[in-house]
Amino acid sequence: MPFDLEEVLASRRVERLDLHRSYLNPQLVRVLQTLGFDRTYVRGEGAYLVDDEGGRTLDFLSGFGVFALGRSHPVVKAALHQALDLDLPNLVQLDAAVLPGVLAQALVERAHPGIERVVFTNSGAESVEVAIKFARRATRRDRIVYCDHAFHGLTTGALALNGGAEFRAGFGPLLPGCDRVPFGDADALARALAPGDVAAVVIEPIQGKGVYEAPVEYWREVEALCRANGTLFVADEIQTGMGRTGRFFCHDHFGVRPDIVTLSKALSGGYVPVGAVLASARVVDSVFSSMDRAVVHSSTFSRNQLAMVAGLATLAVFDDEDIVERARVAGERLVAALAPLVERHELLAEVRGRGLMVGLEFAAPTTHGRTRFRLMELARKGMFSQLIVVPLYHRHRILTQVAADNVNIVKLLPPLIIGDEEIDTFVAALDDVLRDAGRSSALLVEVGRTMAKGTLAGRRHGRRPGAVGGTSG
Ligand SMILES: Cc1ncc(COP(=O)(O)O)c(C=O)c1O
């Protein structure tokens, strides 16, 4: 029988949890069941996921930030259909195909002077690996400096730059010569760079794990310290780039010019794995320094045609639909609409972020509900944020994520195409959840019931309940 995608989806759908339990990651299934996050999605449309019962879930997670254009954008979809119908000669490898060149040029044109070359990759972590490798070669130095709370991916090199102990534990020894400094502390950075042996400072313009920002002056100092010490300044824009914060690159807000910029996530509209490293000719040519070294760095799929097509179509949509400006305006509206909730609900301590990368930080109330909050935190640090994320999903059909382990921060990464309707829906839903969270234990009971149901479902498969932590994106 010829392969029929629709038939596979229809006939195997009921088995999906069992398949994941048996062949992929049974612990993730436990987490999903415990939270009750086990809807069966059948379609993605713009800012919404549609499930098998026809229900629509508002997606304020966007696949960890890849769906800047929303899901199933017609222009990107049509470009991919066209690419398939053209039977493009993909991955010839020993050729110079046109599309990688056109996409590289389009990316360089969006960057500041001094960014001249592009190295394509398959993911965010691979982009960070390239940045480490190319910085070491260009400077002939080994050491890399990164920040507390940093997240640059989970391959071993990127993991060596990860500020979260929970991700690193059990995978060492990691890349030697990687030193951590506090984010936002220019004096600490000055001390780390002073010996003159640091190849690169790798840093997120806004830290994804917690949505932490440093003052603008800090960025000027980072740039100046890097220049003064012969160190390359690497801006990891994998999450913050591509318009997420209301500028195409987040570092443009700070008026700095990093030597290397890493991209991935939104670059292919969410369709095809892709990443890109933008750098000067000096950096890239230090690696590809002779004909002998022309393939000293490569990756089989990195210039694959579907990724290039999706990337070009995505950039075209960015221009045609003014996506970056829309993200800026929608972000301002979202933060402004959330501000009164900080006044109204003691539990919501702060709303922060830029564009459509927004963090909601929760804190123990000083009056009513303090014991409830404390008890949840005793059960597991950062547990309170689940009291927000779970009812947002179940009561209001909105998908959000806990920003990091051990903190009560919920991160919002909606598609950049959201409008007033989605913003109003989210703000009203959060208001409702916070009202109940502050008022009585009823919400706790509701969430507890959801988790108990999920746990029972897990037990039917012979497993005990486990802790539920932050996600990786
Ligand atoms: C700033 C940053 N760098 C790197 C990565 C790793 O990207 P990937 O998951 O594609 O490897 C992420 C992923 O969330 C990220 O946010």
The ligand as an ORCA input file, in Angstrom:
! r2SCAN-3c Opt
* xyz 0 1
  C      19.380     31.906     23.265
  C      19.347     30.470     22.800
  N      20.449     29.909     22.311
  C      20.471     28.646     21.880
  C      19.343     27.866     21.933
  C      19.383     26.449     21.469
  O      18.630     26.284     20.309
  P      18.205     24.829     19.829
  O      17.169     24.349     20.794
  O      17.678     25.024     18.451
  O      19.436     23.983     19.855
  C      18.160     28.397     22.447
  C      16.947     27.579     22.546
  O      15.994     27.883     23.210
  C      18.161     29.747     22.894
  O      17.059     30.311     23.390
*
